Amino acid sequence: MTQTNVFQLQILRIILTAFLIGSAVSACIPLHLPSATPTATASTTPMATRTLLPTLTPSPTSAIQLSEEQLRGVTIRFWHPYSGELGATLDQLAGEFSRQNQWNLSVVSESVNGIDFLEERMKTALDQETLPNLVIAPLYQALEWNQSRPLLVDWTVYSEDVLWGVPPLERELFYPNVWEASVVQGQRWGIPARRVAQLLLYNASWANELGFKAAPKTSTEFQQQACAVRSDGGHNDSNGSRGYLFTHDYPTIFGWFMAFGAQITRSGEESYQFKSAEVQSAMVFLRKLFEQGSSAQLQLVEQAMENARNQDRWTVLPFPTANGEGSTVLYGTDYLLLRSSKREELATWLFVRWLLEKENQQRLAVETLALPLRRDVGEALQNEMNVPPGYRAAIEYLPLGVNEPLWASWDKVRWAVGDSSRQLVAWYFTLEQMPSLLELLDKTAADLRARQP
């Protein structure tokens, strides 16, 4: 068993209010009454009938004071870090939007060859005042750029506008834990572009041979199956690594932290909270698996997938939790709107709004096996017969996803989290040293956070 790395109208309330206007006819009575009251003469003149019309509440007006004519001819510069199938699909979509949109907008799409190179490119662009209009990058990375110089635009101005925005019912079609992940202190600095879920790869055929009819849901069941695999003599590999095979990438160890209920960034706290009972329980659990010979470091993915050549049935699982509900970690990239003219910002939003439409989201998911961001797309894919079982399972677990911290310092702290897991397989490390390890991780994270501008 191991991880998998790839597996992510408008309501205008018109209130009709009728004011019921009561009318009263009063006779004008003189102050001095005559001695005899005159006989009233019936009037034959018909009274005019009043028709009471309902008063309409005026429709909300857009906060964006631009006309469609003012948008025409705007060119959008778009940088993304993807190559391969995903990069090609994004470039194709940019070209299609340029040819089809009603405002004659053009999108110049450019692949910048990876997250790290994109960060270097952005630093150069900041110095030279040559920023693009739209970037895809991790949000915590963008928040770090924003500390050096305010360059991000809150998408809310555009995404929730009554005229140009996404209608509320449409926004509700996105997975809530995905859509809300890009909001920081009430401001939407990002819009989800791509999400990856950290899951466990599970050999169901082998588990059945060992007498396990169901996948593990709790940490106790996980330990039982991992150790049973270790003691099974019929599946030897080249390096003796059997049971739970894990890597030292930070999403894996972070996933275990979340599965044990850890909250490393709490609302109102000024620092990371690694020195906690939940984090310690997760680390102790993994260390005991290693000491029992039920886990080992996965050196090469090819070795872990060696059995994929046979007829074994593989699937993916969430991280086991105490209550058996499961947990996974979601991480990925966002669309980021950079400051420019109002015309360019609105034009950029119209391109992103188009990318968020169901047809385009489904295309991104199908052509690149990215996790869907919308529930309606996820449901449609789960009903497709040709969808790989593992991918279908990953979509099922998507609502369980916990998001990465959205602090600018996470760009550095995440690597310290990954490094801490290396201690679990170090020959010199013991369980008695666990409190010291967590204290060191807490201190390292605090130092890295303090270095942020």
N, C-alpha and C positions, 0 to 999 in steps of 0.2 A: 504494500500500500504506500502511496505517496501523493503529493499534491498534483493539481493540474494548473497550468499557467494561463490557458486561454479558455474560457468558458465563463459580457456586458450586453347662438352660439352666443359667441359672445352673448351674455344674457343682458339684454337691456330691459330693465324692469320698468314697464310702463304702468304706472299706477293711475287708474281712473278714479278721481276723487270728485264725487258730486256733492256740491254744497246745496243742501235743501234750504232755500231762502223762504222763510215764512213772511207772508204779507198780511197786513191788517188794514182795514178801511175804517177810518174814524170820522164821525160827523163833527163838523165844527159847531160847537154849542156857544151861543152868545153869552156874555157875562150877565146880561139882564134879560131874563125870560119875559116874553110877552104874556099878557093876561090869559090869552087863549092859545093853545097849542095848535098850529096849523095842521090841516089834514095832509098826510103824506101822499104824494102823487107817485104812483109807480112809474118808473122809467122804462121805456121800451128800447133804449139804446143798448145793444149788446156790449159786454165788457171784453176788452181784448184779452186773449189767453196768452200767458207767458210760457215759452218753452225753455226749460232749464237745461243748458248744455254742460256736460262734464268738463272739468278743467284738467288738462293733461299736464303731468309733471314733465318738464323739459328733459330731453335726453342728455346724458352726460357728454361733455365735450372733451376732446382729446387735449392732453397737456402738451402734445408735440405740435408746435405751430409751423408745420411744413406741409406744403401741398404736394400732390403726386407729380405735378409738373416740375417742381424744384428738385425732385430726386433724379430726374432723367439724366443719363450719361455718367453717373458716378461709378468710379472704379474702386474695387475693394481688394486690398492686398491681404492674402490669407496664408499664414504659415502653420504647418502641422509637422509632427515628428515622425510620421509613419511612412514606411516603404512597403513593398510587397503588395498583397491583395488589398489590404486596408487603405494604403496610400493611393493605390491606383483607383479604388472606388471613390475616395474623397475627391480626387482630381477630376474624375468623370462627372461626379455630381456637380462640382463647381462649374464645369463646362456646360452642362445641361441647363443649370440655372441661368447662366449668362445668355444662352440662346433663347430661353423660353420666357423669362420674366417680363412683365408688362411695363416695367419702368426703364428698360434698356440699361440695366445695371450689369457691370462686368466684374467677375471675380477672377483674380490672378492667383492661382493656387500654387504653393511651393512646398515641397517636402524638404525638411531641414535635417533629416538623417539622424533621428534619435533625440531623446529627452536631454541628454547631457550636451550635445552639440547645439541644440536649440537654446539652452540656457546661455551658452557662450555667445551665440548669435544675438540674443536679446541684449546682453550686456554691451556689445558693440553698437547695436542699434540705439540704445539709450544714450551712449556717448555721442553718437553722430547724428542724433535727431532724425533717424530714418526708420521709425517704428512702423510695423504693419497695422492694419485695422483690426484684424482678427487673428488670434493665436489659439492653438490647442496645446495645453500643458497641464501638469498637476496643479491644483489650486494652491496648495501650500507653497509651491515654488513661485507662483505669481504673487502671493502675498508677501513673499520675501522681496521681490522686485519692487512692489508697491511701497515698501518701507523706505527704500532709497529715494524714490520719486513717485508721487501719486500719479499713476497712469491707468488704473483700472476704472471702469465705469460700471455703476450699479445697473444690472440688467433690468431691475424692476421697473424703471422708467419706461422701458419699451415693452417688456414681456407682459405687463399688466395694464397697459394703456387701453382705453375703451375702444379705440379705433384701430390701432396697429398691433395690439397685443394678442396673446393666446387666450381665448375665452376660458373662463373658470372651469367649465365642464371638460374642456380639452386638457387643461393642466391636471385635472384629477385622473386622467388616464395613465399618467406616469406612475411608476412605483414610488410610493411616498418616501421610502428610505433613500431612494436615488435622487428624486427631485429636490428634496429638502437638504440634501447633503452639501449643497453648494451655497447655502445661506450662512453668513457669519455675522452674528450680532445684528440680525435684522436686515442685512444688506446682501443682495444676491450678486456676489462677485463672479460667479461662474454659472454655466449651464452645462449639465452632464453631456459629455461627448462620447466617452467610452468607459465601460466598467468591466473589471475582471474580478472574479470571485475566487478566493482561496479555498480549495476543497481537498478532500482526501480521495485518492484513487484506490479502489477496493476490488479485490479479486473474489467475486462472489462464488465462482466455481470451486476455488480452493477452500473457501470457508465452508461450503456445503460438504466437501469431502471430509472436513474435520468435524462435521456434525453440527455446524451452526446454520440454522435455517433462516436466520434473519440477520441483517446488518446491525452492528453495534450502535446503540443510541446514547448510552451513558458512558462515562469514563471507565467505570468498572467493567462493563461489557467489552469495551475497547481493549482494555488490558488483558482480559481473558482470551480474546481472540488473537491478539498479537503474540502472547506467550505460547498459545497453542500452536501457532504457525512456527514459532521458533523451535519447538520440541518435535515437530514433524520431520521425520527423516527422509521423506520421499521427494523433497524439493530442495536439493542442494544447489547453491550457486557458487560462482568462482571465488567470492571473498567471504562467504559465510554470513552475509548480511541477509537476514530474514526477519519477518515480523513487521515492525513499523520502520520504514525508511524515511528519513527526513533530511531536509536541506537547512542551511543556515540563513536563508533569505529572511528578511524581517517580516514579511506577511505571514510566514508559517508560525513563528514564535508569537507574533502579535495575535494570530488566530487562536492560539491556545490560551493566551491571556484573556481574550474576550469570552472564550468558552467557559472559563472558570469564573466569569462575572466581574472581571477587573474593569475599572473606570480610571484610565490613566490621565485623562484631562477632564476635570470636573468643573461644572459651571461655578464661576466665582473664585476658582483657585488660580493662583498666579504661577504655579509650577506643576511639573509632571508628578504623578503619584505611582511610581513603580514599587516603592517600599510599602506593599500592602499584603494582606493575608491572601487575597485572590491571586496575585501574581506569584507569590511564593508557592501556593498550592499547585499552580500550573507547572512551575519549574521543578518542584519536587516530584510531581507525577512523571514528568519526562525523564528526570534523572533516574528514578527507580526503574522505569522501563529499560533504560540502558544497562543498569546494574544487573537486571534480571536476564539480560541477553535478548530482550524482546524488541529492541530497536537498535538501529545503527545509522551512521551517516551515509547518505546516498551520494556516491562519488560521481557516477555517470547516469544520466537518465536512460541511456541505452540498456544498461544492466537491469534497471528496475522494470523496463518494458520488455525484457527478454521473453517472457511467457506470452506476450501478445501474438506471437507467431502460431501458437496453438489455438485450440477452440475454447479457452477459458473465457468466461463472461465477466467483463469489467464494468464497473460503474463508479460514480463519484458520490461521496458522502459529505455532509457537513461535519464540523468538529463536534464531538460528543459533549453534551452538557449534563449537569447534575439532574435536570428535570427531563432529559431525553428529547427536548424540542430541537436541539441542534443549533449551531451558529456558524457563520462564515464571515469573512472579512471582504469588504468591497474596496477596491482602489482603482484608480484610473486617472483620466484626464477630463478637462472641462474646456468649453468654448469661453474665451476671455475677450471682452470688448475693451480695446485700448482707446484712450482719449484722442479725439480728432474733431473735425467739424461736425455740427449737428446733422448735416446732410449725409456725411460718411457713416456716422454712427447709426442713423436710421436705416441706411442702405445695408449695413452690415447685419443689423438685426433682422431685416427681411430675408436675407440669405439664411441665417440660422433658423428663423421660424420655418422656412421651407424645408430645411434639413430635418426638423422635428416632426414633420408630417408623417402620418402612419406609413404611407407607401415608401418613403425614403428610409425611415427607420427599419422597416421590414427588409428592405434591400441591403442595408448595412449589416443587419444581423445574418441574413441568409448567405450573402457573398463572402463574409469575413468570419462567420461563426462568432461574432461578438455577442455579448449578452444584450438582450433587448432592454430598452429603457422604459418602454410603454407596456402596460398590462395587456392591452388589446393585441399587441404584436406578440407578446409572450404566449398568450393563450392560443393564438393562431398557429404559432410554431409548434406548440405541444400537441396539436391535433394533426400535424403533418406526418405522414407515414414514413417519409424518407429522412426525417431528422434523426441524427445519431442518438442512441439512448443516453449516453453520458451528457450530451448537450441538453437533452430534454430534462434530465435530472437537475442539471445546473440551473435551468430556468425555474424549476420547482422550488429550489432553495434560495432563489434571489431575494424573496421578502425577508429572509432570516439575516440578511447581510448587515453587518455593523461597519460603519465608515471609518476611515482613517482620521486621526486628529487634524483639525484645520488651523494649526498654528504654523507660522512661518518657520519656526525652528524645527518642525518635524522633518524638514528636508535634510537636516543633519542628524537629528536624534534617532531617526529610524535605523540608521546604520549602526548606532550604538546598541540598539535593541537586537539587531541581527548578530552582532558580535557577542552579546551576552549568552546566546545559545551555544556558542562554541565551548563554553565552560562545561556544559553538560556532558560532553564526551571527552574532556581532558583527563588524562590518566591521574593527574595530581589532585583533581577536584573531589570534594566530599560533600555530603549533605550538610555537615556542620558549618560549611563555608557559605551556605546559601544566603543567610542574612547579610553577610558582608558583601556578597555579589550584588544584591538588590540595593544596598546602600550606595555602592559604587555607581550603579546604573542611575540611581536617583541624582547623585551628585554630578555625574557627567551630563545628564540631561539638563540640570539646572544651569551648569556652566555654559552649555551650548545655547540655551535660551537667553542667558544674560548677554551673550555676545551679539545678539540681533540688534541692528541699529534702531 
